[in-house]
């Protein structure tokens, strides 16, 4: 009977190779195969960073990297939840094929941007795979873009005794508490209360890092223009921001 294979879901930080924890480095060195996602030429930097991390930290001579093309989500589907479910199903099938490259009793590692438990789908996709295959899963946390954002601005995430809300641009409504917004392709901040203070950052932790802060009504157009120019220059953008009511 074949031995159980292990999937390692490893958080690699927000873009700086030095965000890697000792636990993450140890996990990568346990892996027989490191899975490197390819999201196309426009996002080649994301795959290159993962390869750079492997070259820096992986000393296991038996380890190898295996690239795979990430299927695209159907953006034309008006049912957002259904389109995500279909996309995850396709990825789960692909992950199953990738796992065939791992020897019996061995381990394969997915290098996840930021932290696997915060707005990343790898855990849910692997859960689908567990329904049909006997596999062991280990999750290694990583530094998030939220941590990188507050460090870049030199601020604490929360105010004393106050809550913090974390959401996406798609779900941003009225801001009743300090709110962290991730995955805001819609630039929802443009419609938020102009009296809010915004701490915005893109490419956090990388040499291309950009940070802007101030009263939202005064700088939101500057952020939108900066964001658009950066996306055109790099072909992709990852940005995060904190909205905070005035004291």
C-alpha positions in Angstrom: 0.0 0.0 0.0 1.5 3.4 -1.0 2.6 5.7 1.8 0.7 8.9 2.5 2.0 12.0 0.8 2.2 15.4 2.5 1.2 18.7 1.2 3.0 21.7 2.8 1.3 25.0 2.4 4.0 27.5 3.2 3.5 31.2 3.7 6.5 33.1 2.1 5.7 36.7 3.2 4.6 39.8 1.3 7.4 40.0 -1.2 10.7 40.3 0.6 12.7 37.1 0.6 13.8 38.0 4.1 10.3 37.6 5.3 10.9 33.9 5.3 10.6 32.3 8.8 12.9 29.6 10.0 9.8 27.3 10.1 9.1 28.1 6.4 12.7 27.4 5.4 12.7 24.1 7.2 9.4 23.1 5.6 10.7 23.9 2.1 13.8 21.8 2.7 11.5 18.8 3.6 9.8 19.0 0.2 10.7 16.7 -2.7 8.9 19.0 -5.1 8.3 22.8 -4.9 5.3 23.8 -6.9 5.7 27.2 -8.7 2.5 28.8 -10.1 2.8 30.6 -13.5 0.1 33.3 -14.0 1.4 34.4 -17.4 4.0 36.8 -18.7 2.4 39.8 -17.0 2.9 38.2 -13.6 6.3 36.5 -14.1 7.7 38.4 -11.2 5.6 36.4 -8.8 7.0 33.1 -10.1 10.5 34.5 -10.1 10.3 35.5 -6.5 9.3 32.0 -5.5 12.3 30.6 -7.5 14.6 33.1 -5.9 13.4 32.0 -2.4 14.1 28.4 -3.4 17.5 29.2 -4.6 18.3 31.2 -1.5 17.1 28.8 1.1 16.6 25.3 -0.2 19.7 23.2 0.3 18.0 19.7 0.0 19.8 18.2 -3.1 16.7 15.9 -3.7 14.3 18.9 -4.0 13.2 20.1 -7.4 10.9 22.9 -8.7 7.9 22.1 -10.8 6.0 24.9 -12.6 2.4 24.8 -13.5 0.0 27.2 -15.4 -2.8 28.6 -13.2 -6.2 28.4 -14.9 -8.1 31.7 -15.2 -11.3 32.4 -13.3 -14.3 33.2 -15.5 -14.6 36.9 -14.9 -17.5 37.1 -17.3 -19.7 35.0 -15.0 -22.1 37.3 -13.2 -22.3 34.8 -10.3 -19.1 35.6 -8.5 -19.5 32.8 -5.9 -20.1 30.2 -8.7 -17.2 31.4 -10.7 -14.9 31.0 -7.7 -16.3 27.5 -7.0 -15.7 26.4 -10.6 -12.2 27.9 -10.5 -11.3 26.1 -7.2 -12.6 22.8 -8.7 -10.3 23.2 -11.7 -7.4 24.0 -9.4 -8.1 21.0 -7.2 -8.0 18.7 -10.2 -4.7 20.3 -11.2 -3.2 20.0 -7.7 -4.1 16.3 -7.9 -2.0 15.9 -11.1 0.9 17.9 -9.4 0.8 15.5 -6.5 1.6 12.6 -8.8 5.1 14.1 -9.1 5.6 13.6 -5.3 7.1 10.2 -4.4 5.1 7.9 -2.0 5.8 9.1 1.6 7.2 12.3 0.2 6.1 16.0 0.4 5.2 18.7 -2.0 5.2 22.4 -1.1 3.0 25.2 -2.3 4.7 28.6 -1.8 1.9 31.0 -0.8 2.2 34.8 -0.9 1.6 36.3 2.5 -0.1 34.0 4.9 -2.1 30.9 3.7 -5.0 31.7 6.2 -5.7 35.3 5.0 -7.5 35.8 1.7 -5.7 32.9 0.0 -7.5 29.9 -1.6 -4.8 27.2 -1.4 -6.2 25.7 1.9 -9.7 25.4 0.5 -8.5 23.9 -2.8 -6.4 21.3 -0.9 -9.5 20.5 1.2 -11.3 19.5 -2.0 -8.4 17.3 -2.9 -8.6 15.5 0.5 -12.1 14.4 -0.4 -10.7 11.9 -2.9 -7.1 11.3 -1.8 -5.4 10.3 1.4 -3.0 13.1 2.0 -1.5 14.9 5.1 -1.6 18.7 5.1 0.7 21.0 7.1 0.2 24.8 7.1 3.1 27.1 7.9 2.1 30.8 8.5 3.7 33.7 6.9 4.1 37.5 7.2 1.0 39.2 5.8 0.7 42.3 3.7 -1.1 43.9 6.6 2.0 43.5 8.8 4.2 44.8 6.0 1.8 47.8 5.6 1.8 48.9 9.2 5.6 48.4 9.4 6.1 50.5 6.3 4.0 53.3 7.7 5.4 53.0 11.2 2.0 52.6 12.9 0.2 50.0 15.0 -2.7 48.1 13.4 -5.2 48.8 16.1 -5.9 51.7 18.4 -6.0 51.0 22.2 -9.0 48.8 23.0 -10.5 49.2 19.5 -11.4 46.5 16.9 -10.1 46.1 13.4 -12.2 45.0 10.5 -10.6 43.2 7.5 -12.5 43.0 4.2 -12.1 43.3 0.5 -12.8 46.2 -1.8 -15.9 44.3 -3.1 -17.4 44.3 0.4 -16.3 47.7 1.6 -19.3 49.6 2.9 -19.5 52.3 5.6 -16.4 52.4 7.8 -17.4 52.1 11.5 -14.1 50.8 12.8 -10.5 50.8 11.6 -10.7 48.8 8.4 -8.1 47.0 6.4 -9.0 46.5 2.7 -7.4 43.8 0.6 -8.0 42.7 -3.0 -9.5 46.1 -4.1 -9.4 45.9 -7.9 -12.5 48.2 -7.8 -10.6 51.1 -6.0 -13.5 51.2 -3.5 -11.7 53.8 -1.5 -12.7 56.4 -4.1 -16.3 56.3 -2.7 -15.4 56.1 1.0 -15.8 58.9 3.5 -13.3 61.6 2.5 -12.6 62.5 6.1 -11.1 59.1 6.8 -7.3 58.8 7.0 -5.8 56.2 4.6 -2.6 54.3 4.9 -2.0 52.8 1.5 0.8 50.5 0.2 1.6 48.5 -2.9 4.3 45.9 -3.6 4.9 45.9 0.1 8.3 44.5 1.2 9.7 44.6 -2.3 12.2 47.1 -3.9 9.2 48.5 -5.8 7.3 49.3 -2.6 5.1 52.5 -2.7 3.4 54.0 0.4 1.1 57.0 0.6 -0.9 58.3 3.6 -3.1 61.2 4.5 -6.7 62.4 4.5 -8.6 60.4 2.0 -10.4 63.3 0.4 -7.1 65.0 -0.3 -5.0 62.1 -1.7 -7.5 59.5 -3.1 -7.0 60.7 -6.7 -3.2 60.6 -6.2 -3.4 57.0 -5.0 -5.7 56.0 -7.9 -3.3 57.6 -10.4 -0.2 56.1 -8.7 -1.9 52.7 -8.7 -2.9 52.9 -12.3 0.7 53.9 -13.4 2.3 51.2 -11.3 0.0 48.5 -12.7 0.8 49.6 -16.3 4.5 49.5 -15.5 4.6 46.1 -13.8 1.6 44.4 -15.4 0.2 43.6 -12.0 -0.4 45.2 -8.6 -0.9 44.0 -5.1 -2.0 46.7 -2.7 -3.5 46.9 0.8 -4.7 49.8 2.8 -6.0 50.8 6.2 -8.9 53.3 6.6 -9.0 55.0 10.0 -11.5 57.5 11.4 -9.9 60.7 12.7 -9.1 60.8 16.5 
